[in-house]
Amino acid sequence: MTQHDLTLISGTAHADTDVVELKHLIDGAWVGSTTGEWFERRSPATGQLVSRAATGGAADVEAAIAAARTAFDDRRWSDVPGAERAALLTKVAELIDDNRSRLALMETLESGKPISQARAEIEGAANIWRYAATLAWNIRGQSQNALGPDMLGLVLKEPIGVVSIITPWNFPFLIVSQKLPFALAAGCTAVVKPSEMTSATTVMLGEFLIEAGLPAGVVNIVLGYGDPVGTAMTTHPSVDMVSFTGSTAVGKAIVAATAKTLKKVSLELGGKNPQVIFPDADLDEAADAIVFGVYFNAGECCNSGSRIIVHEDVADALNEKIVALSRKVPFGDPLHPETKVGAIISPDHQAKIDSYVKEAAAAGAQVLLGGAPLDIDGMAGAFYAPTVVTGVTPDMPIATEEVFGPVLSVLTFKTFDEAIALTNDTRYGLSAGVWSENVNTCLEFARRAEAGTIWTNTWMDGYPELPFGGIKESGLGRELGAGAIDEFLELKTVQMRLGKSRQKWV
């Protein structure tokens, strides 16, 4: 392969923006770090300095948690009627829409993702805030009226308290929007830590919350690194719940850290998501969805369809279609409107992606396409070629581990049971897909596949109304859907005796 076989977009678009200075939001005020330290973020595509952020420390986290604790305990937010909470969340959605271009630009500059994708994500995030607003209207407990003539039982749903929200770098604005509005709809207060690599849009969200009228202290934002900021947010005794999206390894560490105080934990972790293609599938449709699924966000996506399990009778035909389509996908300048795949988040991560491919090739797999970093004219950052690896066996790390890059692993099967076995032969269980014209095949696969989301004859569609989350080592709990608000609510039983008919014990 040469780079001329691919569709590459040179670096011709330039963002004429000043370096953004980012501070913590603590108790309604924008403040620098108590240490006076700052860290810089450069674009992974160009090396351009994008933002300069306050480096949080233990004292900053302590202040933020104290503000959130006070705001929850004095009920300045949880006592606000649901209709008023909903109105504020809707106002935030409107502010997101009004600032979509500015948000998308900052997300592209910090993360390296294509500007067109960033705009779509911001639009999707605004809709999530609107959906969460509808749930604030409808927090309902229940009553038990059959306990006898003089007893009434009530089950109340109350906000869990102070929530630590820790978000990753790959979808910084979308993922905070899958957590924070539901916590606010429930009446909780929060401390939010974005990834140190993509802090800007979360800070902008803080500006919108203030403009919308959120009381001081209800949402606090602390910038900085996982240690010490994230560590303190997960272990502090005044925090009631931790909501985290990121790697499975860090998720396990959070569970261990929170065990001492028995906090509630919600985790959205890694995935090694298969798409299973049966012989009767529409191969053209499948190939297009596969290419989208593996290259979307440069494969830096927990839902990446990075593992294809295809029936051996159609494997060669499908591989040919995938390679042909892969060559057409525009890789390159994230600011160009036609680019579909931008930069890798960092050189270190690019090296990690490359190591998986090289290891698979050394073990006997065939690299049909790609398998190397890309040089893009006019771009100084890290890019990786669209990569298709066949002849993969289930024991190879590229088949079992989350590569988190634009790399497709192809395995084959002969029977339905073998396909199911390969699907479930992973410690992850986030999502899975099936391609077949036979509805019975699709339904049986959906029942037997061990994953939180199953797509049939499609891939990675998403709606605020539908829950999202994984099983096994892909996480705990669910985001989105009507049940998302329940993650941030506790049940309280109230038993009421009516009248004076209680039988005396003594």
C-alpha positions in Angstrom: 0.0 0.0 0.0 1.1 3.5 -0.6 -0.6 6.6 0.7 -1.7 7.4 -2.9 -4.1 4.4 -2.6 -6.0 6.4 0.1 -8.2 9.5 0.2 -6.2 12.1 2.1 -7.0 15.7 2.8 -4.1 18.1 3.2 -3.9 20.7 5.9 -5.3 23.8 4.2 -7.9 25.0 6.7 -6.7 27.1 9.6 -8.4 28.2 12.8 -7.7 31.8 13.5 -8.3 31.6 17.3 -6.6 32.9 20.4 -5.3 30.5 23.0 -8.2 29.9 25.5 -7.5 30.3 29.2 -9.5 27.8 31.3 -10.2 28.0 35.0 -12.1 26.0 37.6 -15.7 26.7 38.4 -16.1 26.5 42.2 -19.1 27.8 44.1 -20.2 29.9 41.1 -16.9 31.6 40.5 -14.1 31.1 38.0 -10.9 30.6 39.9 -7.3 29.6 39.2 -5.6 26.7 41.0 -4.4 27.2 44.6 -1.0 26.1 43.4 -0.9 28.7 40.6 0.0 26.0 38.1 -1.2 25.7 34.5 -1.0 23.1 31.8 -1.2 23.4 28.0 -3.1 21.5 25.3 -1.9 21.4 21.8 -3.9 20.3 18.8 -3.2 16.6 18.0 -3.6 17.5 14.3 -1.3 20.5 14.0 0.6 21.0 17.2 -1.0 24.4 17.6 -1.4 25.7 21.2 -5.1 25.6 21.8 -5.8 26.1 25.5 -4.1 26.8 28.8 -5.8 25.4 31.8 -5.5 25.7 35.6 -4.0 22.5 37.1 -6.2 21.3 39.9 -4.9 20.0 43.1 -6.3 18.5 46.4 -7.3 21.9 47.7 -9.3 22.8 44.6 -11.1 19.5 44.8 -11.8 20.0 48.5 -13.3 23.4 47.8 -15.5 22.1 44.9 -16.8 19.2 46.8 -17.5 21.4 49.8 -19.5 23.8 47.6 -21.5 20.9 46.1 -22.1 19.4 49.5 -23.4 22.7 50.9 -25.6 23.3 47.9 -27.1 19.9 48.3 -27.6 20.0 52.0 -29.3 23.4 52.0 -31.6 22.1 49.2 -31.2 25.2 47.0 -31.6 22.9 44.0 -33.4 19.8 45.1 -36.3 21.8 46.4 -36.7 23.6 43.1 -39.9 22.2 41.5 -39.3 19.7 38.6 -40.9 22.1 36.1 -38.4 24.8 37.0 -35.5 22.4 36.8 -36.8 21.3 33.4 -37.0 24.9 32.2 -33.3 25.5 33.2 -32.2 22.4 31.4 -34.1 23.5 28.3 -32.4 26.9 28.5 -29.0 25.2 28.6 -30.0 23.2 25.5 -30.8 26.4 23.7 -27.5 28.0 24.7 -25.7 24.9 23.3 -27.5 25.3 20.0 -26.7 29.0 19.9 -23.0 28.3 20.5 -22.7 25.1 18.3 -20.1 26.5 16.0 -17.8 27.7 18.8 -18.2 24.5 20.7 -17.5 22.3 17.7 -14.4 24.3 16.8 -12.9 24.0 20.3 -13.7 20.3 20.4 -12.0 19.8 17.0 -8.9 21.7 18.0 -8.5 19.9 21.3 -9.4 16.3 20.2 -8.5 16.2 16.5 -11.9 15.0 15.4 -13.5 16.2 12.1 -15.4 19.5 12.4 -18.5 18.0 10.8 -18.6 15.3 13.3 -18.1 17.7 16.2 -21.0 19.8 15.0 -23.3 16.7 14.9 -22.2 15.7 18.4 -23.0 19.1 19.8 -26.5 18.9 18.2 -27.0 15.5 19.7 -25.9 16.7 23.1 -28.4 19.6 23.0 -31.2 17.0 22.4 -30.0 15.0 25.4 -30.4 18.1 27.6 -33.9 18.5 26.2 -34.8 14.9 26.9 -33.4 15.0 30.5 -35.6 18.1 31.0 -38.7 16.0 30.3 -37.7 13.5 33.0 -37.4 16.3 35.6 -41.2 16.7 35.3 -41.9 13.1 36.0 -40.1 11.9 39.1 -42.7 9.5 40.5 -42.7 7.3 43.5 -45.5 4.9 44.3 -48.1 4.2 46.9 -49.2 0.9 48.5 -52.9 1.1 49.4 -53.5 -2.6 50.3 -51.7 -2.7 53.7 -54.9 -2.6 55.7 -57.5 0.1 56.5 -55.2 2.1 58.7 -51.8 1.9 56.9 -50.5 3.7 53.9 -47.2 2.9 52.3 -45.3 5.4 50.2 -42.1 5.0 48.1 -40.3 8.3 47.5 -37.5 8.9 45.0 -35.0 11.4 46.2 -31.7 12.7 44.8 -28.7 10.7 45.8 -26.6 13.7 46.7 -23.2 14.9 45.5 -22.1 13.3 42.3 -18.5 13.2 41.0 -18.6 13.1 37.2 -15.4 12.1 35.3 -15.4 12.2 31.5 -12.9 11.1 28.8 -11.3 12.8 25.9 -12.9 11.1 22.9 -16.4 12.6 23.2 -15.9 15.3 25.9 -19.1 17.3 25.4 -21.4 14.4 24.4 -20.5 12.3 27.4 -20.8 15.0 30.0 -24.2 15.6 28.4 -25.1 11.9 29.0 -24.5 12.3 32.7 -24.9 15.9 34.1 -28.4 16.8 32.9 -29.9 13.6 34.4 -28.1 14.3 37.7 -29.5 17.8 37.6 -33.0 16.6 36.6 -32.9 14.4 39.7 -32.0 17.3 42.0 -28.3 16.3 42.6 -25.3 18.6 42.8 -22.1 17.7 41.0 -18.3 18.1 40.7 -17.2 17.5 37.1 -13.7 16.7 35.9 -13.1 16.6 32.1 -10.1 15.0 30.6 -7.0 17.2 30.8 -6.7 16.9 27.0 -10.2 18.2 26.2 -11.3 20.6 28.9 -12.5 23.6 26.9 -16.1 22.6 26.0 -16.9 21.5 29.6 -15.8 24.9 30.8 -18.0 26.5 28.1 -20.9 24.3 29.5 -20.2 25.8 32.9 -20.7 29.3 31.3 -24.1 28.2 29.9 -25.2 26.8 33.3 -24.4 30.2 34.9 -26.2 32.1 32.2 -29.2 29.8 32.5 -29.5 30.7 36.2 -28.2 27.6 38.0 -27.6 28.4 41.6 -23.9 28.7 42.7 -22.4 25.5 43.9 -24.8 23.1 42.2 -22.3 22.3 39.5 -18.5 22.7 40.0 -15.8 22.0 37.5 -12.2 21.1 38.4 -9.6 20.8 35.7 -6.4 18.7 35.9 -5.1 15.2 35.9 -6.6 11.9 37.1 -4.2 12.0 40.0 -4.8 14.0 42.2 -8.1 15.4 40.9 -9.9 12.2 39.9 -8.6 10.3 42.8 -9.8 12.8 45.3 -13.2 13.0 43.6 -13.7 9.2 44.0 -12.5 8.8 47.6 -13.9 11.9 49.3 -16.4 11.0 52.0 -18.7 13.9 51.1 -19.3 12.4 47.6 -22.3 10.1 47.4 -21.9 8.8 43.8 -19.2 8.5 41.1 -20.2 8.5 37.4 -17.2 7.6 35.2 -16.6 7.0 31.5 -13.2 5.6 30.4 -11.1 2.6 30.4 -12.0 -0.7 32.1 -8.7 -0.6 34.1 -9.5 2.8 35.6 -13.1 1.7 36.2 -11.9 -1.2 38.3 -9.6 1.2 40.2 -12.6 3.4 41.0 -14.6 0.5 42.3 -11.8 -0.4 44.6 -11.3 3.2 45.7 -15.1 3.7 46.5 -15.4 0.4 48.4 -14.2 2.1 51.6 -17.2 4.4 51.6 -19.7 2.2 49.6 -20.5 5.0 47.2 -22.8 4.2 44.3 -20.8 3.8 41.1 -21.9 4.1 37.5 -19.4 3.1 34.9 -19.3 3.2 31.1 -16.2 1.4 30.1 -14.5 -0.3 27.2 -15.8 -2.6 24.4 -14.5 -5.0 21.8 -17.7 -4.9 19.8 -18.4 -7.5 17.1 -20.5 -7.3 14.0 -21.6 -10.8 12.8 -22.3 -11.1 9.1 -24.3 -14.1 7.9 -24.2 -15.4 4.3 -27.7 -13.9 3.5 -26.7 -10.4 4.6 -26.7 -7.5 2.2 -23.0 -7.2 1.9 -23.0 -3.7 0.4 -25.0 -2.3 3.4 -22.9 -4.3 5.8 -19.6 -3.1 4.3 -20.7 0.6 4.5 -21.8 0.2 8.1 -18.6 -1.6 9.0 -16.4 1.1 7.5 -18.4 3.7 9.4 -18.3 1.7 12.7 -14.5 1.3 12.7 -13.4 4.7 11.4 -15.9 6.9 13.2 -13.9 9.2 15.5 -10.8 7.5 14.2 -11.9 4.3 16.1 -11.4 6.1 19.4 -14.8 5.1 20.5 -16.0 2.5 23.1 -18.7 1.5 20.6 -16.2 1.1 17.7 -17.2 -1.9 15.6 -13.6 -3.1 15.6 -14.3 -6.9 15.4 -15.9 -8.4 12.4 -17.1 -12.0 12.5 -18.1 -13.1 9.0 -19.3 -16.4 7.6 -16.4 -18.0 5.6 -18.6 -18.3 2.5 -18.8 -14.5 2.1 -15.6 -13.4 3.9 -13.5 -12.7 0.8 -16.3 -10.8 -0.9 -16.9 -8.7 2.2 -13.2 -8.0 2.7 -12.9 -6.8 -0.8 -15.8 -4.4 -0.4 -14.5 -3.1 3.0 -11.0 -2.4 1.5 -12.4 -0.6 -1.5 -14.6 1.6 0.7 -11.8 2.2 3.2 -9.7 3.7 0.4 -12.5 6.3 -0.2 -12.8 7.5 3.4 -11.3 11.0 3.6 -8.6 11.1 6.3 -6.8 14.3 7.2 -7.3 17.9 8.2 -10.0 17.9 10.9 -11.1 21.5 10.0 -11.9 20.5 6.4 -15.6 20.0 6.0 -15.2 16.8 3.9 -12.8 15.0 6.3 -14.4 12.0 8.0 -11.3 10.8 10.0 -9.0 13.2 11.8 -6.0 13.0 14.1 -5.2 10.4 16.7 -5.4 12.0 20.2 -1.6 11.7 20.9 1.6 10.2 19.5 1.8 7.8 22.4 -1.7 6.5 21.6 -0.8 6.2 17.9 2.2 4.1 18.8 0.0 1.8 20.9 -2.4 1.3 18.0 0.5 0.5 15.7 1.9 -2.1 18.2 -1.4 -4.1 18.0 -1.2 -4.3 14.2 2.5 -5.2 14.2 2.0 -7.9 16.8 -0.9 -9.4 14.8 1.2 -9.4 11.6 4.0 -11.1 13.4 1.6 -13.8 14.7 0.5 -14.6 11.2 -2.4 -12.2 10.5 -2.6 -10.5 7.1 -2.7 -6.7 6.8 -4.9 -6.1 3.8 -4.8 -2.3 4.1 -3.0 0.2 6.1 -1.1 -0.8 9.2 1.1 2.3 9.5 1.0 6.0 10.6 0.1 8.5 7.9 1.9 11.6 6.8 -0.7 14.3 5.9 0.6 17.3 4.0 0.4 20.5 6.0 -0.4 18.6 9.3 2.2 18.0 12.0 0.1 15.7 14.2 -0.5 12.0 14.6 -2.6 10.2 11.9 -3.1 6.5 11.4 -4.1 4.8 8.1 -7.3 2.9 7.7 -6.4 -0.6 8.5 -7.9 -4.0 7.8 -6.4 -7.1 9.3 -7.6 -10.6 8.3 -6.6 -14.1 9.3 -7.1 -13.0 12.9 -7.5 -15.8 15.5 -9.4 -15.4 18.8 -6.2 -15.6 20.9 -4.6 -12.6 19.3 -4.6 -9.3 21.4 -6.0 -7.5 18.4 -9.1 -9.7 18.6 -9.6 -9.3 22.3 -8.3 -6.0 23.4 -9.6 -2.5 22.8 -7.3 -1.1 20.1 -9.1 2.3 20.1 -7.9 3.2 16.6 -9.0 2.9 13.0 -8.2 -0.8 12.9 -10.6 -3.6 11.8 -10.0 -7.2 12.9 -11.7 -9.9 10.7 -12.5 -13.4 12.0 -14.5 -16.1 10.3 -17.1 -18.7 11.4 -19.0 -21.7 9.9 -22.0 -22.2 12.1 -24.4 -20.0 14.1 -23.2 -21.5 17.4 -19.6 -20.7 16.5 -20.6 -17.1 15.7 -22.2 -16.8 19.1 -19.2 -18.3 20.8 -16.9 -15.9 19.1 -19.2 -13.0 19.9 -19.2 -13.8 23.6 -15.6 -14.8 23.8 -14.5 -11.5 25.4 -14.4 -9.9 28.8 -16.4 -7.0 27.3 -20.1 -6.7 26.7 -20.9 -3.2 25.5 -22.5 -3.7 22.0 -22.8 -6.2 19.2 -24.4 -6.2 15.7 -25.9 -8.8 13.4 -26.4 -8.7 9.6 -28.9 -11.1 8.1 -32.1 -10.9 6.0 -33.7 -13.5 8.3 -35.5 -12.0 11.2 -35.3 -15.2 13.1 -31.5 -15.2 12.9 -31.4 -11.6 14.1 -33.7 -12.2 17.0 -31.9 -15.4 18.2 -28.6 -13.5 17.9 -30.0 -10.6 19.9 -31.1 -13.0 22.7 -27.9 -14.9 22.9 -25.3 -12.1 22.4 -23.9 -10.9 25.7 -24.0 -7.1 25.2 -25.9 -4.1 26.5 -26.9 -2.9 23.0 -27.7 -5.1 19.9 -27.9 -3.6 16.5 -29.5 -5.5 13.6 -28.7 -4.5 10.0 -27.3 -1.2 11.2 -24.6 0.1 13.5 -24.2 2.8 16.1 -27.6 4.4 15.8 -28.4 6.2 19.1 -31.3 8.0 20.7 -31.7 9.8 24.0 -34.8 7.7 24.7 -32.9 4.4 24.7 -30.7 3.2 27.5 -27.0 2.8 26.9 -24.4 0.8 28.8 -22.6 -2.5 29.1 -22.4 -5.8 30.9 -19.4 -7.8 32.1 -16.3 -5.6 32.1 -18.0 -2.9 30.0 -19.6 -1.2 32.9 -22.2 -0.8 35.6 -25.5 1.0 35.2 -27.1 2.7 32.3 -27.1 6.2 30.7 -29.9 7.7 28.6 -33.4 6.4 28.4 -36.2 7.0 30.9 -34.2 5.1 33.5 -31.2 7.3 33.3 -32.6 9.6 36.0 -33.0 6.7 38.4 -29.2 6.2 38.5 -29.2 9.5 40.5 -32.2 8.8 42.7 -32.5 6.8 46.0 -35.7 5.0 47.1 -37.1 5.9 50.5 -40.0 4.0 52.1 -42.5 5.8 54.3 -45.0 3.9 56.3 -47.9 5.9 57.7 -50.5 4.7 60.2 -53.8 6.4 60.0 -55.7 6.9 63.2 -55.0 5.4 66.6 -55.6 1.7 65.9 -52.0 0.4 66.4 -52.0 -2.7 68.6 -50.0 -2.1 71.8 -47.0 -4.3 72.3 -47.0 -3.9 76.1 
